[in-house]
């Protein structure tokens, strides 16, 4: 559906900024794998990390991968099952990633990833040691080739014969929010969560972005 597609860089950046979890699709030994992992963005690239023992990450720089980020905004419940759908925002990024070996870039990439998940946590927590950095694989993928699709709005059958059935139709929103911080059970008394953690409570993950206009839509 052409009207759901967008090649606008602003829409891509909005989808990526709204989350921190992606799915990495890669072929390992001839077998496709789709691995959930955290990500972070910096400039024109996206970073993904994991253990150096992770076959998906270690072998990823040798092949084309697909990184997908999806946000579900609601269930579209129509008058007929055929017209049911999902309101969503999705970005798919294609390319051949590279394994990050430069120590400075590796730290920048891990910082971007950490701050994407929990802004303020990089400066608050202890940063990686040399041994921990050596045990961490980080790959970088340029945002050169990507596609975005955004679906929103009510059901499409409001002006169809099914509208005469007298059935309820509409959207059941899906909202993900951060809850109250739960302390580590072994944490000594008196250590409270920092402000950047407390302030996340109640925040909605992934504010919706507008669908692309007709003149901006593409396949």
Buried (B, 14 or more C-beta within 10 A) or exposed (E): EEBBBBBBEEBBBBBBBBBBBBBBBBBBEEEEBEBEBBBBBBEEBBBBBBEEEBBBBBBBBEEEBBBEBBBBBBBBBBBBEEBBBEBBBBBBBBBEBBBBEEEEBBBBBBBBBBBBBBEBBBEEEEEBEEEEBEEBBBBBBBBEEBBBBBBBEBBEBEEBEBEEEEEEBEBEEEEEEBEEEEEEEEEEEEEEBBEBBEEBEEEEBBEBBEBBEEEBBEE
